[in-house]
Amino acid sequence: MTAASEYSCLALLAIAEAGEGWCKTQEITGRFAIPAPFLQQILRKLIGAGFLQSRRGADGGFRLALEPSEISIADIVRAVDGPLAPVRSASKNFYQPTPLEASPAFSALMRSVRDVVAEILEAKTLADIVADEARQARKNAKRGKGTTRRVK
């Protein structure tokens, strides 16, 4: 995953947690330390991919265009980065020839890596991640740990 897809996942998490309300870019950049210009590029890409709606103005921001349960983590990564496969010659959706195709053993290995990554990322949805975050926050609160985190 590239930084763009990582930040996309974090931005979608913050927006999903906002529910029906409009999430401001400042909320996302403040929580996850995403550079604002980079976040703007990411948000445009996520709108283009059909994940987000946007509204301008003081009451505006971003919210999900789909239910969180309809957005797999694989969908997010593919929309931002392209293939889940470690090399394009192993990709089902973005195939391009690569030098590793000269070796049947390496080709098989890369397909296996692709299959495992795809299975995990397709099985998890944004709704699952939101629920996991809420569980972790409750656990941290019971232990007396703060729930606000800033990624560096």
C-alpha positions in Angstrom: 0.0 0.0 0.0 1.1 3.5 -0.8 0.9 6.4 1.6 -2.1 7.6 -0.5 -4.1 4.4 0.1 -3.1 4.4 3.8 -4.3 8.0 4.2 -7.4 7.2 2.2 -8.3 4.5 4.6 -7.8 6.8 7.6 -9.8 9.6 5.9 -12.7 7.2 5.2 -12.5 6.0 8.8 -12.9 9.5 10.2 -15.7 10.3 7.7 -17.5 7.0 8.5 -17.3 7.7 12.2 -19.0 11.1 11.6 -22.1 9.2 10.5 -24.7 11.3 8.7 -22.9 14.6 9.5 -20.4 16.3 7.3 -16.8 15.7 8.3 -14.4 18.7 7.9 -10.9 18.3 6.4 -9.5 19.9 9.6 -10.9 17.0 11.6 -9.1 14.5 9.5 -5.8 16.3 9.3 -5.9 17.0 13.0 -6.5 13.4 13.9 -4.2 11.7 11.5 -1.6 14.4 10.7 -2.3 14.1 6.9 -0.8 17.1 5.0 -3.8 19.2 3.9 -2.9 19.5 0.2 -2.3 15.7 0.0 -5.6 15.1 1.8 -7.4 17.3 -0.8 -6.0 15.2 -3.6 -7.1 12.0 -1.8 -10.6 13.3 -1.2 -11.0 14.2 -4.8 -9.9 10.7 -5.8 -12.4 9.1 -3.3 -15.2 11.3 -4.6 -14.3 10.2 -8.2 -14.4 6.6 -7.1 -17.9 7.1 -5.7 -17.1 6.6 -2.0 -17.7 10.2 -0.9 -20.1 13.2 -1.3 -18.9 16.7 -0.7 -20.6 20.0 0.2 -19.0 23.4 0.2 -19.5 26.1 2.8 -19.4 26.5 6.5 -21.8 23.6 7.0 -20.2 21.5 4.4 -17.5 18.8 4.4 -17.5 15.2 3.3 -19.7 12.2 4.0 -19.9 8.7 2.7 -21.9 8.1 -0.5 -22.2 4.4 0.3 -22.9 2.5 3.5 -19.7 1.6 5.3 -20.7 -2.1 4.9 -20.6 -1.7 1.1 -17.0 -0.5 1.0 -14.3 -3.2 1.3 -10.8 -2.2 2.2 -9.8 -3.9 -1.1 -12.1 -1.5 -2.9 -10.3 1.5 -1.3 -6.8 0.2 -2.1 -7.7 -0.6 -5.7 -9.3 2.8 -6.2 -6.2 4.6 -5.0 -3.3 2.3 -5.8 -4.6 0.0 -8.5 -3.7 -3.7 -8.1 -3.5 -5.6 -4.8 -1.0 -7.9 -6.3 2.7 -7.4 -5.5 3.5 -7.3 -9.3 1.2 -6.4 -12.1 1.7 -9.8 -13.9 -0.1 -11.4 -10.9 -3.0 -9.0 -10.9 -6.4 -10.1 -12.0 -7.7 -6.6 -12.6 -4.6 -4.7 -13.7 -2.5 -7.3 -15.5 0.6 -6.1 -17.3 3.6 -8.3 -18.3 6.6 -8.2 -15.9 10.0 -9.9 -15.9 8.9 -12.4 -13.2 6.7 -14.1 -15.7 9.9 -15.8 -17.0 9.8 -17.9 -13.9 6.8 -20.2 -13.3 7.8 -20.5 -9.6 8.0 -16.8 -9.0 4.7 -16.2 -10.9 3.0 -18.8 -8.7 4.4 -17.2 -5.6 3.2 -13.7 -6.6 -0.3 -15.1 -7.4 -0.4 -16.7 -3.9 0.6 -13.4 -2.3 -2.1 -11.7 -4.3 -4.8 -14.2 -3.3 -4.0 -14.0 0.4 -3.9 -10.2 0.4 -7.1 -10.0 -1.6 -8.9 -12.5 0.6 -8.1 -10.5 3.7 -8.8 -7.0 2.3 -12.0 -8.1 0.5 -13.4 -9.7 3.7 -13.0 -6.5 5.8 -15.3 -3.5 5.2 -15.2 0.0 6.4 -18.0 -0.9 8.8 -15.8 -3.6 10.3 -13.0 -1.2 10.8 -15.3 1.4 12.5 -16.6 -1.3 14.8 -13.0 -2.5 15.6 -12.0 1.2 16.3 -14.9 1.6 18.7 -14.1 -1.7 20.5 -10.5 -0.6 20.9 -11.5 2.8 22.2 -13.7 1.2 24.8 -10.9 -1.1 25.8 -8.5 1.8 26.1 -11.0 3.8 28.1 -11.3 1.0 30.6 -7.6 0.8 31.0 -7.4 4.6 31.4 -5.6 5.2 28.2 -6.6 8.2 26.0 -8.5 7.6 22.8 -7.2 10.6 20.9 -4.2 9.7 18.8 -2.2 11.6 16.4 -0.1 9.8 13.8 3.3 11.1 13.0 
